[in-house]
Amino acid sequence: MTDTNVIDDKIKEEWPKISGRMRRHWPMLTEGDVRSPAGDAGYLAGRLQERYGLDRREAFLQVYEFECEL
């Protein structure tokens, strides 16, 4: 199992409970971004790339750091 799979599991598992926390951490995320039923680490990293202009590596790094705080 890779780190990405671990992140996917934790983020996906907690997704419905952490929408407010994600919005506070990344204020440029929209309500629609955090309410998506398909929420997981990959989806979140994609939204961060889109909203903040991050490259893929930086987006996943931020998601990983956020996941570590859960």
PDB file of N, H, CA, C and O in Angstrom:
ATOM      1  N   MET A   1       0.850  -1.181   0.000  1.00  0.00           N
ATOM      2  CA  MET A   1       0.000   0.000   0.000  1.00  0.00           C
ATOM      3  C   MET A   1       0.890   1.237   0.000  1.00  0.00           C
ATOM      4  O   MET A   1       1.869   1.300   0.743  1.00  0.00           O
ATOM      5  N   THR A   2       0.554   2.219  -0.831  1.00  0.00           N
ATOM      6  H   THR A   2      -0.242   2.168  -1.435  1.00  0.00           H
ATOM      7  CA  THR A   2       1.327   3.455  -0.882  1.00  0.00           C
ATOM      8  C   THR A   2       0.726   4.487   0.046  1.00  0.00           C
ATOM      9  O   THR A   2      -0.396   4.332   0.529  1.00  0.00           O
ATOM     10  N   ASP A   3       1.492   5.550   0.290  1.00  0.00           N
ATOM     11  H   ASP A   3       2.403   5.676  -0.103  1.00  0.00           H
ATOM     12  CA  ASP A   3       0.979   6.629   1.135  1.00  0.00           C
ATOM     13  C   ASP A   3      -0.301   7.218   0.569  1.00  0.00           C
ATOM     14  O   ASP A   3      -1.215   7.546   1.325  1.00  0.00           O
ATOM     15  N   THR A   4      -0.381   7.358  -0.772  1.00  0.00           N
ATOM     16  H   THR A   4       0.362   7.091  -1.385  1.00  0.00           H
ATOM     17  CA  THR A   4      -1.567   7.930  -1.393  1.00  0.00           C
ATOM     18  C   THR A   4      -2.796   7.104  -1.050  1.00  0.00           C
ATOM     19  O   THR A   4      -3.858   7.668  -0.783  1.00  0.00           O
ATOM     20  N   ASN A   5      -2.676   5.774  -1.050  1.00  0.00           N
ATOM     21  H   ASN A   5      -1.814   5.317  -1.266  1.00  0.00           H
ATOM     22  CA  ASN A   5      -3.815   4.939  -0.700  1.00  0.00           C
ATOM     23  C   ASN A   5      -4.236   5.145   0.742  1.00  0.00           C
ATOM     24  O   ASN A   5      -5.430   5.132   1.045  1.00  0.00           O
ATOM     25  N   VAL A   6      -3.281   5.334   1.634  1.00  0.00           N
ATOM     26  H   VAL A   6      -2.312   5.345   1.388  1.00  0.00           H
ATOM     27  CA  VAL A   6      -3.593   5.596   3.041  1.00  0.00           C
ATOM     28  C   VAL A   6      -4.332   6.918   3.159  1.00  0.00           C
ATOM     29  O   VAL A   6      -5.329   7.020   3.873  1.00  0.00           O
ATOM     30  N   ILE A   7      -3.832   7.942   2.448  1.00  0.00           N
ATOM     31  H   ILE A   7      -3.021   7.859   1.868  1.00  0.00           H
ATOM     32  CA  ILE A   7      -4.492   9.243   2.478  1.00  0.00           C
ATOM     33  C   ILE A   7      -5.906   9.104   1.929  1.00  0.00           C
ATOM     34  O   ILE A   7      -6.854   9.603   2.535  1.00  0.00           O
ATOM     35  N   ASP A   8      -6.060   8.432   0.790  1.00  0.00           N
ATOM     36  H   ASP A   8      -5.290   8.027   0.298  1.00  0.00           H
ATOM     37  CA  ASP A   8      -7.378   8.264   0.199  1.00  0.00           C
ATOM     38  C   ASP A   8      -8.348   7.658   1.199  1.00  0.00           C
ATOM     39  O   ASP A   8      -9.474   8.134   1.345  1.00  0.00           O
ATOM     40  N   ASP A   9      -7.916   6.616   1.882  1.00  0.00           N
ATOM     41  H   ASP A   9      -7.002   6.230   1.763  1.00  0.00           H
ATOM     42  CA  ASP A   9      -8.793   5.958   2.839  1.00  0.00           C
ATOM     43  C   ASP A   9      -9.211   6.902   3.955  1.00  0.00           C
ATOM     44  O   ASP A   9     -10.398   6.980   4.271  1.00  0.00           O
ATOM     45  N   LYS A  10      -8.281   7.617   4.555  1.00  0.00           N
ATOM     46  H   LYS A  10      -7.316   7.554   4.298  1.00  0.00           H
ATOM     47  CA  LYS A  10      -8.581   8.491   5.691  1.00  0.00           C
ATOM     48  C   LYS A  10      -9.434   9.685   5.263  1.00  0.00           C
ATOM     49  O   LYS A  10     -10.445   9.988   5.897  1.00  0.00           O
ATOM     50  N   ILE A  11      -9.030  10.355   4.196  1.00  0.00           N
ATOM     51  H   ILE A  11      -8.209  10.109   3.681  1.00  0.00           H
ATOM     52  CA  ILE A  11      -9.795  11.511   3.719  1.00  0.00           C
ATOM     53  C   ILE A  11     -11.197  11.077   3.298  1.00  0.00           C
ATOM     54  O   ILE A  11     -12.184  11.712   3.669  1.00  0.00           O
ATOM     55  N   LYS A  12     -11.281  10.010   2.533  1.00  0.00           N
ATOM     56  H   LYS A  12     -10.479   9.494   2.231  1.00  0.00           H
ATOM     57  CA  LYS A  12     -12.584   9.530   2.063  1.00  0.00           C
ATOM     58  C   LYS A  12     -13.472   9.122   3.236  1.00  0.00           C
ATOM     59  O   LYS A  12     -14.668   9.414   3.250  1.00  0.00           O
ATOM     60  N   GLU A  13     -12.884   8.454   4.206  1.00  0.00           N
ATOM     61  H   GLU A  13     -11.913   8.217   4.195  1.00  0.00           H
ATOM     62  CA  GLU A  13     -13.628   8.011   5.388  1.00  0.00           C
ATOM     63  C   GLU A  13     -14.176   9.195   6.182  1.00  0.00           C
ATOM     64  O   GLU A  13     -15.308   9.152   6.664  1.00  0.00           O
ATOM     65  N   GLU A  14     -13.386  10.235   6.314  1.00  0.00           N
ATOM     66  H   GLU A  14     -12.467  10.270   5.922  1.00  0.00           H
ATOM     67  CA  GLU A  14     -13.765  11.399   7.127  1.00  0.00           C
ATOM     68  C   GLU A  14     -14.492  12.482   6.331  1.00  0.00           C
ATOM     69  O   GLU A  14     -15.005  13.430   6.926  1.00  0.00           O
ATOM     70  N   TRP A  15     -14.551  12.368   5.009  1.00  0.00           N
ATOM     71  H   TRP A  15     -14.135  11.597   4.526  1.00  0.00           H
ATOM     72  CA  TRP A  15     -15.037  13.438   4.142  1.00  0.00           C
ATOM     73  C   TRP A  15     -16.314  14.123   4.639  1.00  0.00           C
ATOM     74  O   TRP A  15     -16.323  15.349   4.752  1.00  0.00           O
ATOM     75  N   PRO A  16     -17.376  13.401   4.937  1.00  0.00           N
ATOM     76  CA  PRO A  16     -18.612  14.084   5.339  1.00  0.00           C
ATOM     77  C   PRO A  16     -18.462  14.914   6.623  1.00  0.00           C
ATOM     78  O   PRO A  16     -19.202  15.875   6.835  1.00  0.00           O
ATOM     79  N   LYS A  17     -17.515  14.541   7.464  1.00  0.00           N
ATOM     80  H   LYS A  17     -16.914  13.760   7.292  1.00  0.00           H
ATOM     81  CA  LYS A  17     -17.365  15.206   8.762  1.00  0.00           C
ATOM     82  C   LYS A  17     -16.399  16.391   8.726  1.00  0.00           C
ATOM     83  O   LYS A  17     -16.371  17.182   9.669  1.00  0.00           O
ATOM     84  N   ILE A  18     -15.610  16.531   7.664  1.00  0.00           N
ATOM     85  H   ILE A  18     -15.632  15.889   6.898  1.00  0.00           H
ATOM     86  CA  ILE A  18     -14.530  17.532   7.677  1.00  0.00           C
ATOM     87  C   ILE A  18     -14.727  18.664   6.678  1.00  0.00           C
ATOM     88  O   ILE A  18     -13.783  19.404   6.399  1.00  0.00           O
ATOM     89  N   SER A  19     -15.925  18.816   6.138  1.00  0.00           N
ATOM     90  H   SER A  19     -16.692  18.216   6.365  1.00  0.00           H
ATOM     91  CA  SER A  19     -16.134  19.854   5.127  1.00  0.00           C
ATOM     92  C   SER A  19     -15.850  21.254   5.689  1.00  0.00           C
ATOM     93  O   SER A  19     -15.201  22.062   5.025  1.00  0.00           O
ATOM     94  N   GLY A  20     -16.321  21.540   6.878  1.00  0.00           N
ATOM     95  H   GLY A  20     -16.848  20.884   7.417  1.00  0.00           H
ATOM     96  CA  GLY A  20     -16.065  22.849   7.484  1.00  0.00           C
ATOM     97  C   GLY A  20     -14.590  23.069   7.765  1.00  0.00           C
ATOM     98  O   GLY A  20     -14.061  24.162   7.565  1.00  0.00           O
ATOM     99  N   ARG A  21     -13.946  22.035   8.221  1.00  0.00           N
ATOM    100  H   ARG A  21     -14.376  21.146   8.382  1.00  0.00           H
ATOM    101  CA  ARG A  21     -12.504  22.112   8.505  1.00  0.00           C
ATOM    102  C   ARG A  21     -11.703  22.375   7.224  1.00  0.00           C
ATOM    103  O   ARG A  21     -10.746  23.149   7.231  1.00  0.00           O
ATOM    104  N   MET A  22     -12.103  21.725   6.130  1.00  0.00           N
ATOM    105  H   MET A  22     -12.880  21.096   6.125  1.00  0.00           H
ATOM    106  CA  MET A  22     -11.423  21.960   4.855  1.00  0.00           C
ATOM    107  C   MET A  22     -11.614  23.401   4.397  1.00  0.00           C
ATOM    108  O   MET A  22     -10.672  24.026   3.910  1.00  0.00           O
ATOM    109  N   ARG A  23     -12.820  23.930   4.548  1.00  0.00           N
ATOM    110  H   ARG A  23     -13.586  23.422   4.944  1.00  0.00           H
ATOM    111  CA  ARG A  23     -13.094  25.314   4.132  1.00  0.00           C
ATOM    112  C   ARG A  23     -12.310  26.310   4.968  1.00  0.00           C
ATOM    113  O   ARG A  23     -11.870  27.337   4.451  1.00  0.00           O
ATOM    114  N   ARG A  24     -12.128  26.026   6.251  1.00  0.00           N
ATOM    115  H   ARG A  24     -12.485  25.192   6.671  1.00  0.00           H
ATOM    116  CA  ARG A  24     -11.325  26.921   7.090  1.00  0.00           C
ATOM    117  C   ARG A  24      -9.850  26.834   6.708  1.00  0.00           C
ATOM    118  O   ARG A  24      -9.146  27.843   6.718  1.00  0.00           O
ATOM    119  N   HIS A  25      -9.388  25.649   6.377  1.00  0.00           N
ATOM    120  H   HIS A  25      -9.960  24.829   6.370  1.00  0.00           H
ATOM    121  CA  HIS A  25      -7.984  25.440   6.011  1.00  0.00           C
ATOM    122  C   HIS A  25      -7.677  26.035   4.637  1.00  0.00           C
ATOM    123  O   HIS A  25      -6.613  26.621   4.435  1.00  0.00           O
ATOM    124  N   TRP A  26      -8.604  25.885   3.697  1.00  0.00           N
ATOM    125  H   TRP A  26      -9.468  25.409   3.861  1.00  0.00           H
ATOM    126  CA  TRP A  26      -8.453  26.400   2.339  1.00  0.00           C
ATOM    127  C   TRP A  26      -9.687  27.229   1.994  1.00  0.00           C
ATOM    128  O   TRP A  26     -10.627  26.704   1.399  1.00  0.00           O
ATOM    129  N   PRO A  27      -9.703  28.515   2.356  1.00  0.00           N
ATOM    130  CA  PRO A  27     -10.894  29.349   2.169  1.00  0.00           C
ATOM    131  C   PRO A  27     -11.370  29.494   0.722  1.00  0.00           C
ATOM    132  O   PRO A  27     -12.526  29.848   0.491  1.00  0.00           O
ATOM    133  N   MET A  28     -10.512  29.230  -0.244  1.00  0.00           N
ATOM    134  H   MET A  28      -9.572  28.942  -0.057  1.00  0.00           H
ATOM    135  CA  MET A  28     -10.925  29.370  -1.645  1.00  0.00           C
ATOM    136  C   MET A  28     -11.712  28.157  -2.148  1.00  0.00           C
ATOM    137  O   MET A  28     -12.235  28.185  -3.262  1.00  0.00           O
ATOM    138  N   LEU A  29     -11.802  27.103  -1.351  1.00  0.00           N
ATOM    139  H   LEU A  29     -11.378  27.080  -0.446  1.00  0.00           H
ATOM    140  CA  LEU A  29     -12.661  25.979  -1.720  1.00  0.00           C
ATOM    141  C   LEU A  29     -14.109  26.417  -1.597  1.00  0.00           C
ATOM    142  O   LEU A  29     -14.468  27.133  -0.661  1.00  0.00           O
ATOM    143  N   THR A  30     -14.934  25.995  -2.527  1.00  0.00           N
ATOM    144  H   THR A  30     -14.643  25.413  -3.287  1.00  0.00           H
ATOM    145  CA  THR A  30     -16.347  26.347  -2.480  1.00  0.00           C
ATOM    146  C   THR A  30     -17.122  25.309  -1.663  1.00  0.00           C
ATOM    147  O   THR A  30     -16.614  24.231  -1.353  1.00  0.00           O
ATOM    148  N   GLU A  31     -18.331  25.655  -1.332  1.00  0.00           N
ATOM    149  H   GLU A  31     -18.744  26.531  -1.584  1.00  0.00           H
ATOM    150  CA  GLU A  31     -19.211  24.721  -0.632  1.00  0.00           C
ATOM    151  C   GLU A  31     -19.419  23.474  -1.486  1.00  0.00           C
ATOM    152  O   GLU A  31     -19.441  22.358  -0.968  1.00  0.00           O
ATOM    153  N   GLY A  32     -19.568  23.664  -2.780  1.00  0.00           N
ATOM    154  H   GLY A  32     -19.550  24.571  -3.201  1.00  0.00           H
ATOM    155  CA  GLY A  32     -19.721  22.534  -3.689  1.00  0.00           C
ATOM    156  C   GLY A  32     -18.502  21.630  -3.708  1.00  0.00           C
ATOM    157  O   GLY A  32     -18.629  20.410  -3.813  1.00  0.00           O
ATOM    158  N   ASP A  33     -17.315  22.226  -3.606  1.00  0.00           N
ATOM    159  H   ASP A  33     -17.212  23.217  -3.520  1.00  0.00           H
ATOM    160  CA  ASP A  33     -16.087  21.440  -3.576  1.00  0.00           C
ATOM    161  C   ASP A  33     -16.079  20.475  -2.405  1.00  0.00           C
ATOM    162  O   ASP A  33     -15.724  19.308  -2.567  1.00  0.00           O
ATOM    163  N   VAL A  34     -16.461  20.938  -1.246  1.00  0.00           N
ATOM    164  H   VAL A  34     -16.750  21.886  -1.114  1.00  0.00           H
ATOM    165  CA  VAL A  34     -16.357  20.110  -0.044  1.00  0.00           C
ATOM    166  C   VAL A  34     -17.600  19.250   0.210  1.00  0.00           C
ATOM    167  O   VAL A  34     -17.577  18.382   1.083  1.00  0.00           O
ATOM    168  N   ARG A  35     -18.657  19.475  -0.522  1.00  0.00           N
ATOM    169  H   ARG A  35     -18.676  20.180  -1.230  1.00  0.00           H
ATOM    170  CA  ARG A  35     -19.878  18.673  -0.356  1.00  0.00           C
ATOM    171  C   ARG A  35     -19.972  17.541  -1.377  1.00  0.00           C
ATOM    172  O   ARG A  35     -20.918  16.755  -1.346  1.00  0.00           O
ATOM    173  N   SER A  36     -19.007  17.458  -2.269  1.00  0.00           N
ATOM    174  H   SER A  36     -18.238  18.097  -2.294  1.00  0.00           H
ATOM    175  CA  SER A  36     -19.034  16.427  -3.305  1.00  0.00           C
ATOM    176  C   SER A  36     -19.086  15.037  -2.685  1.00  0.00           C
ATOM    177  O   SER A  36     -18.304  14.734  -1.783  1.00  0.00           O
ATOM    178  N   PRO A  37     -20.001  14.185  -3.157  1.00  0.00           N
ATOM    179  CA  PRO A  37     -20.064  12.827  -2.619  1.00  0.00           C
ATOM    180  C   PRO A  37     -18.864  11.971  -3.040  1.00  0.00           C
ATOM    181  O   PRO A  37     -18.646  10.897  -2.480  1.00  0.00           O
ATOM    182  N   ALA A  38     -18.099  12.434  -4.005  1.00  0.00           N
ATOM    183  H   ALA A  38     -18.276  13.306  -4.460  1.00  0.00           H
ATOM    184  CA  ALA A  38     -16.941  11.670  -4.493  1.00  0.00           C
ATOM    185  C   ALA A  38     -15.650  12.116  -3.818  1.00  0.00           C
ATOM    186  O   ALA A  38     -14.563  11.888  -4.348  1.00  0.00           O
ATOM    187  N   GLY A  39     -15.760  12.740  -2.670  1.00  0.00           N
ATOM    188  H   GLY A  39     -16.644  12.926  -2.240  1.00  0.00           H
ATOM    189  CA  GLY A  39     -14.595  13.305  -2.007  1.00  0.00           C
ATOM    190  C   GLY A  39     -13.577  12.286  -1.550  1.00  0.00           C
ATOM    191  O   GLY A  39     -13.909  11.318  -0.866  1.00  0.00           O
ATOM    192  N   ASP A  40     -12.329  12.514  -1.935  1.00  0.00           N
ATOM    193  H   ASP A  40     -12.060  13.300  -2.491  1.00  0.00           H
ATOM    194  CA  ASP A  40     -11.202  11.740  -1.463  1.00  0.00           C
ATOM    195  C   ASP A  40      -9.951  12.594  -1.662  1.00  0.00           C
ATOM    196  O   ASP A  40     -10.051  13.740  -2.100  1.00  0.00           O
ATOM    197  N   ALA A  41      -8.791  12.058  -1.352  1.00  0.00           N
ATOM    198  H   ALA A  41      -8.709  11.127  -0.997  1.00  0.00           H
ATOM    199  CA  ALA A  41      -7.553  12.839  -1.427  1.00  0.00           C
ATOM    200  C   ALA A  41      -7.269  13.326  -2.840  1.00  0.00           C
ATOM    201  O   ALA A  41      -6.850  14.467  -3.032  1.00  0.00           O
ATOM    202  N   GLY A  42      -7.493  12.477  -3.821  1.00  0.00           N
ATOM    203  H   GLY A  42      -7.834  11.549  -3.665  1.00  0.00           H
ATOM    204  CA  GLY A  42      -7.249  12.868  -5.206  1.00  0.00           C
ATOM    205  C   GLY A  42      -8.164  13.987  -5.648  1.00  0.00           C
ATOM    206  O   GLY A  42      -7.730  14.929  -6.311  1.00  0.00           O
ATOM    207  N   TYR A  43      -9.431  13.887  -5.284  1.00  0.00           N
ATOM    208  H   TYR A  43      -9.784  13.122  -4.745  1.00  0.00           H
ATOM    209  CA  TYR A  43     -10.396  14.931  -5.605  1.00  0.00           C
ATOM    210  C   TYR A  43     -10.000  16.249  -4.926  1.00  0.00           C
ATOM    211  O   TYR A  43     -10.015  17.306  -5.556  1.00  0.00           O
ATOM    212  N   LEU A  44      -9.649  16.176  -3.654  1.00  0.00           N
ATOM    213  H   LEU A  44      -9.636  15.317  -3.142  1.00  0.00           H
ATOM    214  CA  LEU A  44      -9.258  17.370  -2.910  1.00  0.00           C
ATOM    215  C   LEU A  44      -8.016  18.006  -3.519  1.00  0.00           C
ATOM    216  O   LEU A  44      -7.962  19.225  -3.681  1.00  0.00           O
ATOM    217  N   ALA A  45      -7.024  17.200  -3.856  1.00  0.00           N
ATOM    218  H   ALA A  45      -7.068  16.210  -3.724  1.00  0.00           H
ATOM    219  CA  ALA A  45      -5.808  17.730  -4.476  1.00  0.00           C
ATOM    220  C   ALA A  45      -6.143  18.414  -5.800  1.00  0.00           C
ATOM    221  O   ALA A  45      -5.573  19.456  -6.124  1.00  0.00           O
ATOM    222  N   GLY A  46      -7.055  17.837  -6.554  1.00  0.00           N
ATOM    223  H   GLY A  46      -7.518  16.990  -6.290  1.00  0.00           H
ATOM    224  CA  GLY A  46      -7.474  18.448  -7.812  1.00  0.00           C
ATOM    225  C   GLY A  46      -8.137  19.793  -7.612  1.00  0.00           C
ATOM    226  O   GLY A  46      -7.894  20.730  -8.372  1.00  0.00           O
ATOM    227  N   ARG A  47      -8.978  19.893  -6.586  1.00  0.00           N
ATOM    228  H   ARG A  47      -9.175  19.131  -5.968  1.00  0.00           H
ATOM    229  CA  ARG A  47      -9.630  21.178  -6.308  1.00  0.00           C
ATOM    230  C   ARG A  47      -8.592  22.216  -5.870  1.00  0.00           C
ATOM    231  O   ARG A  47      -8.693  23.386  -6.239  1.00  0.00           O
ATOM    232  N   LEU A  48      -7.591  21.790  -5.080  1.00  0.00           N
ATOM    233  H   LEU A  48      -7.509  20.839  -4.780  1.00  0.00           H
ATOM    234  CA  LEU A  48      -6.540  22.714  -4.648  1.00  0.00           C
ATOM    235  C   LEU A  48      -5.730  23.199  -5.846  1.00  0.00           C
ATOM    236  O   LEU A  48      -5.362  24.372  -5.915  1.00  0.00           O
ATOM    237  N   GLN A  49      -5.454  22.308  -6.779  1.00  0.00           N
ATOM    238  H   GLN A  49      -5.753  21.356  -6.723  1.00  0.00           H
ATOM    239  CA  GLN A  49      -4.734  22.706  -7.990  1.00  0.00           C
ATOM    240  C   GLN A  49      -5.540  23.763  -8.743  1.00  0.00           C
ATOM    241  O   GLN A  49      -4.995  24.768  -9.197  1.00  0.00           O
ATOM    242  N   GLU A  50      -6.829  23.523  -8.867  1.00  0.00           N
ATOM    243  H   GLU A  50      -7.272  22.705  -8.498  1.00  0.00           H
ATOM    244  CA  GLU A  50      -7.705  24.426  -9.599  1.00  0.00           C
ATOM    245  C   GLU A  50      -7.870  25.770  -8.889  1.00  0.00           C
ATOM    246  O   GLU A  50      -7.720  26.824  -9.507  1.00  0.00           O
ATOM    247  N   ARG A  51      -8.173  25.733  -7.614  1.00  0.00           N
ATOM    248  H   ARG A  51      -8.295  24.878  -7.112  1.00  0.00           H
ATOM    249  CA  ARG A  51      -8.476  26.971  -6.875  1.00  0.00           C
ATOM    250  C   ARG A  51      -7.230  27.797  -6.536  1.00  0.00           C
ATOM    251  O   ARG A  51      -7.279  29.028  -6.534  1.00  0.00           O
ATOM    252  N   TYR A  52      -6.123  27.123  -6.251  1.00  0.00           N
ATOM    253  H   TYR A  52      -6.083  26.124  -6.253  1.00  0.00           H
ATOM    254  CA  TYR A  52      -4.920  27.821  -5.794  1.00  0.00           C
ATOM    255  C   TYR A  52      -3.788  27.833  -6.816  1.00  0.00           C
ATOM    256  O   TYR A  52      -2.743  28.433  -6.562  1.00  0.00           O
ATOM    257  N   GLY A  53      -3.968  27.193  -7.952  1.00  0.00           N
ATOM    258  H   GLY A  53      -4.817  26.706  -8.158  1.00  0.00           H
ATOM    259  CA  GLY A  53      -2.935  27.172  -8.966  1.00  0.00           C
ATOM    260  C   GLY A  53      -1.697  26.382  -8.565  1.00  0.00           C
ATOM    261  O   GLY A  53      -0.586  26.686  -9.001  1.00  0.00           O
ATOM    262  N   LEU A  54      -1.895  25.371  -7.736  1.00  0.00           N
ATOM    263  H   LEU A  54      -2.797  25.123  -7.382  1.00  0.00           H
ATOM    264  CA  LEU A  54      -0.781  24.551  -7.266  1.00  0.00           C
ATOM    265  C   LEU A  54      -0.441  23.475  -8.290  1.00  0.00           C
ATOM    266  O   LEU A  54      -1.294  23.060  -9.074  1.00  0.00           O
ATOM    267  N   ASP A  55       0.818  23.027  -8.278  1.00  0.00           N
ATOM    268  H   ASP A  55       1.511  23.365  -7.642  1.00  0.00           H
ATOM    269  CA  ASP A  55       1.139  21.863  -9.093  1.00  0.00           C
ATOM    270  C   ASP A  55       0.689  20.614  -8.327  1.00  0.00           C
ATOM    271  O   ASP A  55       0.376  20.680  -7.139  1.00  0.00           O
ATOM    272  N   ARG A  56       0.664  19.496  -9.017  1.00  0.00           N
ATOM    273  H   ARG A  56       0.918  19.443  -9.983  1.00  0.00           H
ATOM    274  CA  ARG A  56       0.147  18.246  -8.436  1.00  0.00           C
ATOM    275  C   ARG A  56       0.894  17.858  -7.164  1.00  0.00           C
ATOM    276  O   ARG A  56       0.275  17.472  -6.172  1.00  0.00           O
ATOM    277  N   ARG A  57       2.201  17.958  -7.189  1.00  0.00           N
ATOM    278  H   ARG A  57       2.704  18.272  -7.995  1.00  0.00           H
ATOM    279  CA  ARG A  57       3.008  17.561  -6.026  1.00  0.00           C
ATOM    280  C   ARG A  57       2.672  18.412  -4.798  1.00  0.00           C
ATOM    281  O   ARG A  57       2.472  17.878  -3.707  1.00  0.00           O
ATOM    282  N   GLU A  58       2.611  19.718  -4.977  1.00  0.00           N
ATOM    283  H   GLU A  58       2.773  20.151  -5.863  1.00  0.00           H
ATOM    284  CA  GLU A  58       2.305  20.617  -3.858  1.00  0.00           C
ATOM    285  C   GLU A  58       0.887  20.379  -3.336  1.00  0.00           C
ATOM    286  O   GLU A  58       0.656  20.402  -2.127  1.00  0.00           O
ATOM    287  N   ALA A  59      -0.050  20.154  -4.237  1.00  0.00           N
ATOM    288  H   ALA A  59       0.137  20.135  -5.219  1.00  0.00           H
ATOM    289  CA  ALA A  59      -1.430  19.899  -3.818  1.00  0.00           C
ATOM    290  C   ALA A  59      -1.511  18.633  -2.962  1.00  0.00           C
ATOM    291  O   ALA A  59      -2.161  18.634  -1.916  1.00  0.00           O
ATOM    292  N   PHE A  60      -0.855  17.551  -3.401  1.00  0.00           N
ATOM    293  H   PHE A  60      -0.327  17.550  -4.250  1.00  0.00           H
ATOM    294  CA  PHE A  60      -0.884  16.325  -2.615  1.00  0.00           C
ATOM    295  C   PHE A  60      -0.121  16.475  -1.302  1.00  0.00           C
ATOM    296  O   PHE A  60      -0.497  15.869  -0.299  1.00  0.00           O
ATOM    297  N   LEU A  61       0.928  17.264  -1.297  1.00  0.00           N
ATOM    298  H   LEU A  61       1.233  17.756  -2.112  1.00  0.00           H
ATOM    299  CA  LEU A  61       1.655  17.521  -0.055  1.00  0.00           C
ATOM    300  C   LEU A  61       0.745  18.209   0.961  1.00  0.00           C
ATOM    301  O   LEU A  61       0.718  17.832   2.133  1.00  0.00           O
ATOM    302  N   GLN A  62       0.003  19.216   0.510  1.00  0.00           N
ATOM    303  H   GLN A  62       0.025  19.522  -0.442  1.00  0.00           H
ATOM    304  CA  GLN A  62      -0.912  19.909   1.417  1.00  0.00           C
ATOM    305  C   GLN A  62      -2.011  18.965   1.920  1.00  0.00           C
ATOM    306  O   GLN A  62      -2.384  19.011   3.092  1.00  0.00           O
ATOM    307  N   VAL A  63      -2.520  18.117   1.037  1.00  0.00           N
ATOM    308  H   VAL A  63      -2.217  18.079   0.085  1.00  0.00           H
ATOM    309  CA  VAL A  63      -3.548  17.155   1.442  1.00  0.00           C
ATOM    310  C   VAL A  63      -2.972  16.188   2.480  1.00  0.00           C
ATOM    311  O   VAL A  63      -3.624  15.879   3.477  1.00  0.00           O
ATOM    312  N   TYR A  64      -1.755  15.717   2.240  1.00  0.00           N
ATOM    313  H   TYR A  64      -1.225  15.967   1.430  1.00  0.00           H
ATOM    314  CA  TYR A  64      -1.114  14.797   3.184  1.00  0.00           C
ATOM    315  C   TYR A  64      -0.930  15.464   4.556  1.00  0.00           C
ATOM    316  O   TYR A  64      -1.212  14.854   5.587  1.00  0.00           O
ATOM    317  N   GLU A  65      -0.463  16.699   4.562  1.00  0.00           N
ATOM    318  H   GLU A  65      -0.234  17.195   3.724  1.00  0.00           H
ATOM    319  CA  GLU A  65      -0.286  17.415   5.838  1.00  0.00           C
ATOM    320  C   GLU A  65      -1.613  17.603   6.554  1.00  0.00           C
ATOM    321  O   GLU A  65      -1.690  17.461   7.774  1.00  0.00           O
ATOM    322  N   PHE A  66      -2.657  17.920   5.798  1.00  0.00           N
ATOM    323  H   PHE A  66      -2.594  18.035   4.806  1.00  0.00           H
ATOM    324  CA  PHE A  66      -3.990  18.076   6.379  1.00  0.00           C
ATOM    325  C   PHE A  66      -4.460  16.739   6.963  1.00  0.00           C
ATOM    326  O   PHE A  66      -5.004  16.691   8.066  1.00  0.00           O
ATOM    327  N   GLU A  67      -4.244  15.662   6.212  1.00  0.00           N
ATOM    328  H   GLU A  67      -3.802  15.701   5.316  1.00  0.00           H
ATOM    329  CA  GLU A  67      -4.662  14.331   6.671  1.00  0.00           C
ATOM    330  C   GLU A  67      -3.974  13.965   7.979  1.00  0.00           C
ATOM    331  O   GLU A  67      -4.578  13.324   8.839  1.00  0.00           O
ATOM    332  N   CYS A  68      -2.721  14.366   8.134  1.00  0.00           N
ATOM    333  H   CYS A  68      -2.230  14.886   7.436  1.00  0.00           H
ATOM    334  CA  CYS A  68      -1.974  14.057   9.355  1.00  0.00           C
ATOM    335  C   CYS A  68      -2.571  14.748  10.578  1.00  0.00           C
ATOM    336  O   CYS A  68      -2.366  14.300  11.706  1.00  0.00           O
ATOM    337  N   GLU A  69      -3.309  15.836  10.360  1.00  0.00           N
ATOM    338  H   GLU A  69      -3.476  16.200   9.443  1.00  0.00           H
ATOM    339  CA  GLU A  69      -3.933  16.576  11.458  1.00  0.00           C
ATOM    340  C   GLU A  69      -5.282  15.989  11.860  1.00  0.00           C
ATOM    341  O   GLU A  69      -5.838  16.365  12.892  1.00  0.00           O
ATOM    342  N   LEU A  70      -5.810  15.075  11.056  1.00  0.00           N
ATOM    343  H   LEU A  70      -5.358  14.770  10.218  1.00  0.00           H
ATOM    344  CA  LEU A  70      -7.134  14.492  11.363  1.00  0.00           C
ATOM    345  C   LEU A  70      -7.052  13.525  12.519  1.00  0.00           C
ATOM    346  O   LEU A  70      -8.064  12.945  12.911  1.00  0.00           O
TER     347      LEU A  70
END
